[in-house]
Amino acid sequence: MTRLLTASACLVAMPALLLLPGRWYLLMWLPFAVGARLVLGLHRRTALTLVLLGGAALPLSAALHPPNSSDDMYRYIWDGRVQLTGTDPYRYPPAAPQLAQLRDDFLWPAASNWCVPGGCTLINRPEVPTIYPPVAEAVFAGVTAVTPAGSRERPMQLTMAGFAFGLGAFLWYGLRLLGRDPRRAVLWAWCPLVALEAGNNAHVEVVAVAFTAVAVLVLTRARTGGAAALGGAALGLAVATKLTPALLAPVLARRRPVAVGLGVAGALCAVYLPHVLAVGPGVLGYLPGYLHEEGYADGSRFALLDLVLPDHLVRPVAVVVLATVAVVVLRTVEEDEPWRAGAAMVGAALLVTAPTYPWYAMVLVMLVAYGASTAWFALAVAAYLAQFAPQVGLATHDGQRIGYAVALVAVVVGLLRGRPVMRPRRGQV
């Protein structure tokens, strides 16, 4: 009973922390660490109740607040509006005069951080086309189509919160189907990153991660070419939502590479073809410019590597490191437990690129729920230090270096110990 009461108190405390001013809501990680550990030792029926309650309450409570650390959602809403007029979202940037009739006081207020000759807007980078792939664009259009007039951010936030909750329930089901402890679903359902980045900031990553979770389950159990192709299609839809799940392709395709490859290719062709026919190469949107802007082109993104290497070696060494990790992962992957190798691949990419965007780690959280080491959570925390470095008196680059260096140590120590930080305890089935 004490375990249950303490876990419940942790669950109650987490949404309450969202009300704190500034960035103090990040203290949610403390009750999460305690509460999740306790849930892993509860009776399964009791644990299921807490997993579902937390999976619903946390992203929902986060969705009741305006987005606090990202403005990406406003591009989502804009892209949805554009599509409902019959215009391909990759054709024009928001500032284009051809779309001036879609502007309103919500997305185009009198003053904002983003101003162009046509006015000010909440939409980031208004002078460049969208960066989001076709499945993400379909989600934006669907949400916008059912959004009541004047509802502003809330429908998009509630949609992504719904995906977060649904994925928590799916993980419980999937873990049982795989013969694993379903209580590990709490590591997704209660994770502060999921609540903040799916519920509050409404990042479409949660949709990509949902497709990826389906692919992991299907491909782990696939024994026929048809099942493998179906799992490949789910992975293709994930990549056509956000690109990060592509890191898992070599791991998930190991057992039946041809069938999985055909599934991925089929899904990508199906969703990209209409846009290619409409805008041709423009379907890439701002992706090439974004990669340059974020420092991938000149190597300035790689905060840990450029700490110890001269500038001209950073990019080639980054490629070598990731290629080496990929080879090791592929040689050691356990086909019945691909989440471990997948977490190593995604984790290595995050350590090398040191992003300042915590939501990039969302796919890693899902892999931890499946069974990867909880030491990987360190990368999610590191991203918050990188993102909010200026607010704690650090340069962004220093925040990246400190956060990801500490995370690297934590991951190495956790993996060398050979056991997760939060090990499920035996409980009644």
C-alpha positions in Angstrom: 0.0 0.0 0.0 2.9 2.4 0.8 4.3 1.8 -2.7 1.0 2.6 -4.3 0.4 5.7 -2.3 3.9 7.0 -3.0 3.6 6.3 -6.7 0.2 8.0 -6.8 1.6 11.1 -5.0 4.4 11.3 -7.6 1.8 11.2 -10.3 -0.2 14.0 -8.7 2.9 16.1 -8.2 4.0 16.0 -11.8 1.2 18.0 -13.4 1.2 20.3 -10.4 4.9 21.2 -11.2 3.7 22.5 -14.6 2.2 25.5 -12.8 5.6 26.6 -11.6 7.0 29.8 -13.2 10.1 29.8 -15.5 11.7 26.4 -16.2 11.0 24.9 -12.8 8.6 22.4 -14.4 11.6 20.4 -15.4 11.6 19.2 -11.8 9.0 16.7 -13.1 11.9 14.4 -13.8 12.3 13.8 -10.0 8.9 12.4 -9.2 9.0 10.6 -12.5 12.2 8.7 -11.5 10.7 7.8 -8.1 7.2 7.1 -9.3 8.1 5.0 -12.4 10.4 2.8 -10.3 7.5 2.2 -7.8 5.0 1.4 -10.6 7.4 -1.2 -12.0 6.9 -3.2 -8.7 3.2 -2.9 -8.4 0.5 -5.6 -9.2 0.0 -5.5 -12.9 -3.7 -4.4 -12.8 -2.8 -1.6 -10.4 0.1 -0.6 -12.6 -2.1 -0.6 -15.7 -4.5 1.8 -14.0 -1.6 4.2 -13.0 0.0 3.9 -16.5 -3.3 4.9 -18.2 -4.1 7.6 -15.7 -0.6 9.2 -16.1 -0.6 8.6 -19.8 -3.8 10.7 -20.1 -3.4 13.2 -17.3 0.2 14.3 -18.0 0.0 15.3 -21.7 -3.5 16.6 -21.2 -2.5 18.9 -18.3 0.5 20.1 -20.4 -1.8 20.8 -23.3 -3.9 23.2 -21.2 -0.9 25.7 -21.1 0.4 27.7 -24.1 3.5 26.2 -25.7 6.4 27.3 -23.6 9.6 26.4 -25.5 8.8 26.0 -29.2 6.8 27.7 -31.9 6.8 24.8 -34.4 3.1 24.2 -33.8 2.2 27.5 -35.5 3.7 26.2 -38.7 1.7 23.0 -38.3 -1.5 25.1 -38.1 -0.5 27.2 -41.0 0.3 24.2 -43.2 -3.0 22.7 -42.4 -4.8 25.9 -43.5 -2.9 26.0 -46.7 -3.8 22.5 -47.6 -7.5 23.0 -47.0 -7.4 25.7 -49.8 -6.2 23.0 -52.2 -2.6 24.4 -52.3 0.3 22.1 -51.9 2.1 23.0 -48.6 5.5 22.8 -50.3 4.7 25.4 -53.0 4.8 28.7 -51.1 6.4 30.0 -47.9 4.0 31.6 -45.4 5.2 35.1 -46.3 4.2 34.6 -50.0 1.6 37.1 -51.3 -0.3 34.2 -52.8 -1.3 33.1 -49.3 -2.0 36.6 -47.8 -5.8 35.8 -47.7 -5.1 33.1 -45.1 -3.6 35.5 -42.5 -5.5 36.3 -39.3 -4.8 38.0 -36.0 -3.9 34.7 -34.3 -1.0 33.6 -36.6 -0.3 37.1 -37.8 -0.5 39.5 -34.8 0.7 43.1 -34.8 4.0 42.2 -33.1 5.9 38.9 -32.9 9.5 37.5 -33.0 9.1 36.8 -36.7 8.5 39.8 -38.9 8.6 40.1 -42.7 7.6 42.9 -45.2 4.0 41.5 -45.1 3.7 41.7 -41.4 4.6 39.8 -38.2 3.8 36.2 -37.5 4.0 33.4 -34.9 5.2 31.1 -37.7 9.0 30.5 -37.5 11.1 31.1 -40.7 8.1 32.6 -42.6 10.1 33.3 -45.7 11.0 29.6 -46.4 8.8 26.6 -47.4 7.8 24.0 -44.9 10.2 21.3 -43.8 7.7 18.7 -42.7 7.3 15.4 -44.6 3.9 14.3 -46.2 2.5 12.2 -43.3 3.1 15.1 -40.9 1.4 17.4 -43.4 -1.6 15.0 -43.6 -1.9 15.2 -39.8 -1.8 19.0 -39.9 -4.5 19.1 -42.5 -6.7 16.6 -40.6 -6.5 18.5 -37.4 -7.2 21.8 -39.0 -10.2 20.4 -40.9 -11.9 19.6 -37.6 -10.7 22.6 -35.6 -13.5 25.0 -34.5 -13.0 28.6 -35.4 -11.1 30.6 -32.8 -9.7 27.6 -31.0 -6.1 28.6 -31.6 -3.4 26.1 -30.4 -5.6 23.7 -28.3 -6.8 21.2 -31.0 -3.2 20.6 -32.2 -2.0 20.2 -28.6 -4.9 17.8 -27.7 -4.2 15.7 -30.9 -0.6 15.2 -30.0 -1.5 14.5 -26.4 -3.9 11.9 -27.7 -1.2 10.2 -29.7 1.0 10.2 -26.6 -1.7 8.5 -24.5 -2.5 6.0 -27.3 1.1 5.0 -27.6 1.3 4.4 -23.9 -1.6 2.0 -24.1 -0.1 0.4 -27.3 3.2 -0.2 -25.5 1.4 -2.0 -22.7 -0.3 -4.3 -25.3 2.8 -4.7 -27.3 5.0 -5.6 -24.3 2.5 -8.3 -23.2 2.4 -9.6 -26.8 6.2 -9.9 -26.8 6.2 -11.7 -23.4 7.8 -8.8 -21.7 6.8 -6.8 -18.6 4.1 -4.5 -19.7 4.7 -2.2 -16.7 7.6 -0.8 -18.6 5.0 1.3 -20.5 5.2 3.7 -17.5 8.6 4.8 -18.8 6.8 6.3 -21.8 3.4 7.2 -20.2 4.9 9.2 -17.3 8.0 10.6 -19.0 8.1 14.4 -18.6 9.6 14.8 -22.1 6.5 13.1 -23.6 4.1 15.3 -21.7 6.0 18.5 -22.4 6.9 17.9 -26.1 3.8 16.1 -27.2 1.1 17.7 -24.9 2.5 21.2 -24.5 4.6 21.9 -27.5 2.6 19.5 -29.7 5.5 18.2 -31.6 4.6 15.9 -34.5 7.5 13.6 -33.4 4.9 11.8 -31.3 3.2 10.6 -34.5 6.5 9.4 -36.0 7.3 7.6 -32.8 3.9 5.9 -32.8 4.4 4.5 -36.3 7.9 3.4 -35.2 6.6 1.6 -32.2 4.2 -0.3 -34.5 7.1 -1.1 -36.7 9.2 -2.4 -33.8 6.4 -4.7 -32.6 5.5 -6.0 -36.1 9.1 -6.6 -37.2 10.1 -8.2 -33.9 7.4 -10.8 -34.4 7.4 -11.1 -38.2 8.0 -14.6 -39.5 6.8 -14.1 -43.0 7.7 -11.7 -45.8 4.2 -10.2 -45.8 4.5 -9.3 -42.1 7.9 -7.9 -42.6 6.7 -5.7 -45.5 3.8 -4.5 -43.3 6.3 -3.5 -40.6 8.5 -1.9 -43.2 5.4 0.2 -44.3 4.9 1.3 -40.7 8.6 2.4 -40.6 8.2 4.2 -43.9 5.2 6.1 -42.6 7.3 7.0 -39.5 10.1 8.4 -41.7 7.6 10.2 -43.8 6.5 12.0 -40.6 10.0 12.9 -39.2 13.3 11.6 -40.4 14.7 10.4 -37.1 13.2 6.9 -37.2 15.3 6.2 -40.3 18.2 5.6 -37.9 16.4 2.3 -36.9 16.1 1.0 -40.5 19.3 -1.1 -40.5 18.4 -2.7 -37.1 14.7 -3.4 -37.9 15.5 -4.7 -41.4 18.1 -7.2 -40.3 15.9 -10.2 -40.4 14.2 -9.7 -43.7 15.9 -6.7 -45.4 14.2 -7.1 -48.9 10.7 -7.3 -47.6 11.2 -4.5 -45.1 12.9 -2.4 -47.8 10.0 -2.9 -50.1 7.5 -1.9 -47.4 9.5 1.2 -46.6 9.8 2.2 -50.3 6.2 1.5 -51.0 5.0 3.7 -48.1 7.4 6.5 -49.0 6.4 6.4 -52.7 2.7 6.4 -51.8 2.8 9.5 -49.6 5.4 11.5 -51.6 4.1 10.9 -55.1 1.2 13.4 -55.0 3.5 16.1 -53.8 6.2 15.3 -56.3 3.6 15.5 -59.1 2.5 18.9 -57.7 5.8 20.6 -57.0 8.6 18.4 -58.2 11.9 18.8 -56.3 10.2 21.4 -54.1 8.9 18.5 -52.0 12.1 18.7 -50.0 10.9 22.1 -48.7 13.4 23.9 -46.5 15.2 20.7 -45.4 18.6 21.4 -47.2 18.6 25.0 -45.8 17.6 23.7 -42.4 20.6 21.3 -42.3 22.9 24.1 -43.2 21.3 26.5 -40.7 21.6 24.0 -37.9 25.3 23.5 -38.5 25.3 20.1 -40.0 27.0 21.4 -43.1 30.0 23.1 -41.5 30.3 20.8 -38.5 29.5 23.5 -35.9 26.6 21.3 -34.7 28.9 18.6 -33.2 29.5 20.2 -29.8 31.4 17.3 -28.3 33.6 16.5 -31.2 34.6 20.1 -31.9 35.7 20.3 -28.3 38.6 18.0 -29.0 39.1 18.2 -32.8 40.1 20.9 -35.2 37.2 22.2 -37.4 38.3 20.4 -40.6 38.1 17.0 -38.9 34.8 17.3 -37.1 32.5 16.2 -40.0 34.6 13.3 -41.2 35.1 12.0 -37.7 31.4 12.3 -37.0 30.7 10.2 -40.1 33.3 7.6 -39.0 31.9 7.4 -35.4 28.4 6.9 -36.6 29.4 4.4 -39.3 31.5 2.5 -36.7 28.5 2.4 -34.2 26.3 1.2 -37.1 28.6 -1.7 -37.9 29.0 -2.7 -34.3 25.2 -2.5 -33.7 24.5 -4.6 -36.8 27.0 -7.3 -35.8 25.6 -7.5 -32.3 21.9 -6.8 -32.7 19.6 -9.3 -31.1 16.7 -9.7 -33.6 14.2 -10.5 -30.9 15.2 -7.4 -28.9 16.0 -4.7 -31.5 15.3 -1.9 -29.1 18.7 -2.2 -27.5 20.6 -1.9 -30.8 18.1 0.8 -31.9 18.7 2.8 -28.8 22.5 2.6 -29.3 22.1 3.9 -32.9 19.8 6.7 -32.0 21.8 7.5 -28.8 25.0 7.7 -30.8 23.5 10.1 -33.3 22.2 12.3 -30.5 25.6 12.4 -28.8 27.4 13.2 -32.0 24.9 15.9 -33.1 24.2 17.3 -29.6 20.8 18.8 -30.6 19.2 21.6 -28.5 15.8 20.1 -29.2 14.6 17.7 -26.5 11.9 16.3 -28.7 14.5 14.6 -30.9 15.0 12.1 -28.0 11.3 11.0 -28.0 12.0 7.9 -30.1 14.7 7.0 -27.6 12.1 7.1 -24.8 9.9 4.7 -26.7 12.8 2.3 -27.1 13.6 2.5 -23.4 10.0 1.5 -22.7 10.4 -1.6 -24.9 13.5 -2.6 -23.0 16.6 -0.5 -23.7 18.5 0.7 -20.7 17.0 3.6 -18.8 20.5 5.2 -18.8 19.5 6.6 -22.2 17.2 9.0 -20.4 20.3 11.1 -19.7 20.3 12.3 -23.3 16.7 13.6 -22.9 17.8 15.6 -19.8 21.0 16.8 -21.6 18.9 18.3 -24.4 17.0 20.5 -21.9 20.3 21.9 -20.6 21.4 22.7 -24.1 18.0 24.3 -24.9 17.9 26.5 -21.9 21.6 27.2 -21.5 21.3 31.0 -21.9 18.8 31.1 -19.0 21.3 29.6 -16.6 24.1 31.8 -17.7 25.7 29.5 -20.3 26.4 29.9 -24.0 24.3 27.5 -26.0 27.4 25.6 -27.2 28.7 25.3 -23.6 25.3 23.9 -22.5 25.5 21.3 -25.3 29.0 20.3 -24.3 28.3 20.1 -20.5 24.9 18.4 -20.9 25.9 15.8 -23.5 29.3 15.1 -21.9 27.6 14.3 -18.6 25.0 12.3 -20.5 27.8 10.3 -22.2 29.3 9.4 -18.9 25.9 8.4 -17.5 25.1 6.2 -20.5 28.5 4.5 -20.5 28.3 3.8 -16.7 24.7 2.6 -17.1 25.5 0.2 -20.0 28.7 -1.1 -18.3 26.7 -2.0 -15.2 24.6 -4.2 -17.6 21.3 -3.5 -15.9 18.7 -0.7 -16.2 18.6 2.1 -13.7 15.0 1.1 -12.9 14.7 -2.6 -12.9 11.2 -4.1 -12.9 10.5 -6.0 -9.7 8.6 -9.2 -9.5 5.0 -8.5 -8.9 1.8 -10.4 -9.2 0.6 -11.2 -12.7 
